[in-house]
Amino acid sequence: MAIYEKNCVVIITGASVDIGRAFANSFASKLNSNSLLILSSRSLEKINHVKEQLKNDFPNVNVATVEWGNKPISPRASDYKGDLQRIAKDKSFDVAIVVHNAVVAGDLSEHVSNFGNNLNKLQFVLNVNLFSILALTTAFVEVFEAVPKKFLVNMTAHSVHVPIPTFGYSSISKAGVEMGLNVLAKENPDVKVLHYDPVLVDTEGTRSLMKDTVNETVRGFFKSFYEENKLLTASDVADNLVKLLAQDSFESGSVVEASDVL
Ligand SMILES: NC(=O)c1ccc[n+]([C@@H]2O[C@H](COP(=O)([O-])OP(=O)(O)OC[C@H]3O[C@@H](n4cnc5c(N)ncnc54)[C@H](OP(=O)(O)O)[C@@H]3O)[C@@H](O)[C@H]2O)c1
């Protein structure tokens, strides 16, 4: 996998558990000793635990951790830029990758027709799922401006393209990310955008969706995936992303499902 022979910086948000953690593991298994993995979480303690495990399994990999959590007011690039500048200081890279993985599902007991009664709830989800991504993206593009090859990976979902009852909060915010990054890709041809859909993986997030949605049909749909054993594993999803970026044959702005990666 030629790109991983080059010096890469890879940023993964929400990397303490589940798919984010699997990404950390898969990239760590490929990166060379001049590369750098930057892992973020709301909990420094949890993410440092991941770092320790990675250092055990892959002693040559450089890992930095950073606590990035919910912003009480609208997130800005400056919330991220200082940390990235400090961590990447005096290092030079050939490839820069950011994986926007952190997410909040929003209130799955609520219908869109009711959102207007308390838009603060939507504002919170937009802060985490859309504005934080745009803010981090700006910081990433500015800090790694000189890096010749840049990838922005947005974790998307089926529910971004097909309306699913009770998924309004996450679908509205994730749809905004998709279009925002596609416009960015047109404006910045040196940045390649990938919308990566892990399909369905058994994670804390998936279990909460199943438990919290008030829509019986949606709950049944999730249950059938579990019963029919159709879920992907987080490590397969992660390995396939690492492979996809190395192949670099996808069109910028395209949506790729983890199960379609050969
Ligand atoms: N699981 C699936 O089947 C599936 C399907 C389609 C798309 N996806 C997408 O794939 C990505 C990973 O999925 P997942 O199921 O692993 O997600 P998840 O467990 O629900 O959450 C991912 C991470 O987001 C961070 N996070 C949660 N609440 C947050 C908040 N309020 N503010 C900031 N960060 C927060 C957490 O990391 P820390 O605790 O480290 O902060 C959490 O581990 C998500 O973008 C999801 O939408 C997943």
Ligand as a Chemical Component Dictionary entry (heavy atoms), coordinates in Angstrom:
data_LIG
# 
_chem_comp.id                   LIG 
_chem_comp.type                 NON-POLYMER 
_chem_comp.pdbx_formal_charge   0 
_chem_comp.three_letter_code    LIG 
# 
loop_
_chem_comp_atom.comp_id 
_chem_comp_atom.atom_id 
_chem_comp_atom.alt_atom_id 
_chem_comp_atom.type_symbol 
_chem_comp_atom.charge 
_chem_comp_atom.model_Cartn_x 
_chem_comp_atom.model_Cartn_y 
_chem_comp_atom.model_Cartn_z 
_chem_comp_atom.pdbx_ordinal 
LIG N1  N1  N 0  -22.504 1.897  13.564 1  
LIG C1  C1  C 0  -23.076 1.868  12.368 2  
LIG O1  O1  O 0  -23.652 0.866  11.976 3  
LIG C2  C2  C 0  -23.040 3.073  11.466 4  
LIG C3  C3  C 0  -23.819 3.079  10.312 5  
LIG C4  C4  C 0  -23.764 4.185  9.469  6  
LIG C5  C5  C 0  -22.931 5.245  9.778  7  
LIG N2  N2  N 1  -22.195 5.213  10.916 8  
LIG C6  C6  C 0  -21.318 6.346  11.209 9  
LIG O2  O2  O 0  -20.015 5.871  11.530 10 
LIG C7  C7  C 0  -19.441 6.671  12.573 11 
LIG C8  C8  C 0  -19.059 5.795  13.751 12 
LIG O3  O3  O 0  -20.204 5.075  14.167 13 
LIG P1  P1  P 0  -20.330 4.454  15.636 14 
LIG O4  O4  O 0  -21.533 3.603  15.637 15 
LIG O5  O5  O -1 -19.002 3.875  16.047 16 
LIG O6  O6  O 0  -20.630 5.785  16.436 17 
LIG P2  P2  P 0  -20.940 6.024  17.970 18 
LIG O7  O7  O 0  -20.467 4.871  18.774 19 
LIG O8  O8  O 0  -22.357 6.425  18.132 20 
LIG O9  O9  O 0  -20.103 7.357  18.232 21 
LIG C9  C9  C 0  -18.833 7.580  17.699 22 
LIG C10 C10 C 0  -18.071 8.459  18.645 23 
LIG O10 O10 O 0  -18.581 9.778  18.624 24 
LIG C11 C11 C 0  -18.133 10.416 19.809 25 
LIG N3  N3  N 0  -19.242 11.206 20.371 26 
LIG C12 C12 C 0  -20.414 10.744 20.848 27 
LIG N4  N4  N 0  -21.162 11.759 21.317 28 
LIG C13 C13 C 0  -20.437 12.880 21.097 29 
LIG C14 C14 C 0  -20.657 14.226 21.372 30 
LIG N5  N5  N 0  -21.766 14.634 21.973 31 
LIG N6  N6  N 0  -19.695 15.115 21.027 32 
LIG C15 C15 C 0  -18.550 14.713 20.426 33 
LIG N7  N7  N 0  -18.288 13.423 20.158 34 
LIG C16 C16 C 0  -19.218 12.532 20.493 35 
LIG C17 C17 C 0  -17.733 9.325  20.792 36 
LIG O11 O11 O 0  -16.338 9.275  20.905 37 
LIG P3  P3  P 0  -15.607 9.656  22.260 38 
LIG O12 O12 O 0  -16.348 8.966  23.356 39 
LIG O13 O13 O 0  -14.248 9.118  22.009 40 
LIG O14 O14 O 0  -15.661 11.145 22.381 41 
LIG C18 C18 C 0  -18.219 8.062  20.109 42 
LIG O15 O15 O 0  -17.461 6.953  20.389 43 
LIG C19 C19 C 0  -20.490 7.726  12.919 44 
LIG O16 O16 O 0  -20.221 8.908  12.204 45 
LIG C20 C20 C 0  -21.796 7.099  12.432 46 
LIG O17 O17 O 0  -22.783 8.052  12.079 47 
LIG C21 C21 C 0  -22.227 4.158  11.774 48 
# 
loop_
_chem_comp_bond.comp_id 
_chem_comp_bond.atom_id_1 
_chem_comp_bond.atom_id_2 
_chem_comp_bond.value_order 
_chem_comp_bond.pdbx_ordinal 
LIG N1  C1  SING 1  
LIG C1  O1  DOUB 2  
LIG C1  C2  SING 3  
LIG C2  C3  SING 4  
LIG C2  C21 DOUB 5  
LIG C3  C4  DOUB 6  
LIG C4  C5  SING 7  
LIG C5  N2  DOUB 8  
LIG N2  C6  SING 9  
LIG N2  C21 SING 10 
LIG C6  O2  SING 11 
LIG C6  C20 SING 12 
LIG O2  C7  SING 13 
LIG C7  C8  SING 14 
LIG C7  C19 SING 15 
LIG C8  O3  SING 16 
LIG O3  P1  SING 17 
LIG P1  O4  DOUB 18 
LIG P1  O5  SING 19 
LIG P1  O6  SING 20 
LIG O6  P2  SING 21 
LIG P2  O7  DOUB 22 
LIG P2  O8  SING 23 
LIG P2  O9  SING 24 
LIG O9  C9  SING 25 
LIG C9  C10 SING 26 
LIG C10 O10 SING 27 
LIG C10 C18 SING 28 
LIG O10 C11 SING 29 
LIG C11 N3  SING 30 
LIG C11 C17 SING 31 
LIG N3  C12 SING 32 
LIG N3  C16 SING 33 
LIG C12 N4  DOUB 34 
LIG N4  C13 SING 35 
LIG C13 C14 SING 36 
LIG C13 C16 DOUB 37 
LIG C14 N5  SING 38 
LIG C14 N6  DOUB 39 
LIG N6  C15 SING 40 
LIG C15 N7  DOUB 41 
LIG N7  C16 SING 42 
LIG C17 O11 SING 43 
LIG C17 C18 SING 44 
LIG O11 P3  SING 45 
LIG P3  O12 DOUB 46 
LIG P3  O13 SING 47 
LIG P3  O14 SING 48 
LIG C18 O15 SING 49 
LIG C19 O16 SING 50 
LIG C19 C20 SING 51 
LIG C20 O17 SING 52 
# 
